[in-house]
């Protein structure tokens, strides 16, 4: 399950926690985008039967998370910059 970004930022968890949650979110986002694009649709030629269609979403989620962990499309980085504590607030 995805952790809440605002709860991670509000509790003062280290930046790595915000980074992990942002990557999880980007993975979930990419999974939905890949599904909308038709990825994970069982092909007629594979012959995996009903099991293939039932487990296709797991493969799609794993592929999307792998993309996110490899740099993704930049969504996680934007979230990290938004929620990470700013060093400018410490400056006089």
C-alpha positions as CSV (number, residue, x, y, z in Angstrom):
1,X,0.0,0.0,0.0
2,X,1.2,3.5,-0.7
3,X,2.1,5.7,2.2
4,X,0.8,9.2,2.3
5,X,3.3,11.7,1.0
6,X,2.0,14.5,3.3
7,X,2.3,12.3,6.4
8,X,5.8,11.4,5.5
9,X,6.7,15.0,4.9
10,X,4.9,16.2,8.1
11,X,6.6,13.8,10.4
12,X,10.0,14.8,9.3
13,X,11.1,11.5,8.0
14,X,14.4,11.6,6.1
15,X,14.4,12.4,2.4
16,X,14.9,8.7,1.6
17,X,11.4,8.0,2.9
18,X,9.9,10.7,0.7
19,X,11.9,9.2,-2.2
20,X,10.6,5.7,-1.6
21,X,7.0,6.8,-1.4
22,X,7.4,9.0,-4.6
23,X,8.9,6.0,-6.5
24,X,6.0,3.8,-5.3
25,X,3.5,6.4,-6.5
26,X,5.3,6.8,-9.9
27,X,5.2,3.0,-10.2
28,X,1.4,2.9,-9.6
29,X,0.9,5.8,-12.1
30,X,3.0,4.0,-14.7
31,X,1.1,0.8,-14.2
32,X,-2.2,2.5,-14.9
33,X,-0.7,4.3,-17.9
34,X,0.7,1.1,-19.4
35,X,-2.6,-0.7,-18.8
36,X,-4.4,2.1,-20.6
37,X,-2.0,1.8,-23.5
38,X,-2.8,-1.9,-23.8
39,X,0.3,-3.4,-22.2
40,X,-0.5,-6.6,-20.2
41,X,-3.3,-7.6,-22.5
42,X,-3.0,-11.4,-23.1
43,X,-2.0,-12.2,-26.6
44,X,-3.9,-14.9,-28.5
45,X,-0.7,-16.7,-29.3
46,X,0.6,-17.3,-25.8
47,X,-2.1,-19.8,-24.9
48,X,-1.8,-19.2,-21.1
49,X,-5.5,-19.7,-20.5
50,X,-7.4,-18.1,-17.7
51,X,-4.4,-17.9,-15.4
52,X,-2.5,-15.7,-17.9
53,X,-5.2,-13.1,-17.8
54,X,-5.6,-13.2,-14.0
55,X,-1.9,-12.7,-13.3
56,X,-1.1,-10.2,-16.1
57,X,-1.7,-7.3,-13.7
58,X,1.0,-8.5,-11.4
59,X,3.5,-8.6,-14.3
60,X,2.4,-5.1,-15.4
61,X,2.8,-3.7,-11.9
62,X,6.3,-5.3,-11.6
63,X,7.3,-3.8,-15.0
64,X,6.0,-0.4,-14.0
65,X,7.8,-0.4,-10.7
66,X,11.0,-1.4,-12.4
67,X,10.7,1.5,-14.8
68,X,10.1,3.9,-11.9
69,X,13.1,2.5,-10.0
70,X,15.3,3.0,-13.0
71,X,14.5,6.7,-13.3
72,X,10.9,6.6,-14.5
73,X,9.5,9.6,-16.3
74,X,10.4,12.2,-13.8
75,X,7.2,12.2,-11.7
76,X,8.9,10.9,-8.6
77,X,11.7,13.6,-8.8
78,X,9.1,16.4,-9.1
79,X,7.3,15.0,-6.0
80,X,10.6,14.7,-4.1
81,X,11.5,18.3,-4.9
82,X,8.0,19.5,-3.8
83,X,7.9,17.6,-0.5
84,X,11.5,17.5,0.6
85,X,12.5,20.0,3.3
86,X,13.9,23.2,1.7
87,X,17.3,24.3,2.7
88,X,16.4,27.9,1.9
89,X,14.2,28.0,5.0
90,X,17.3,27.5,7.1
91,X,19.1,30.5,5.5
92,X,19.0,33.8,7.4
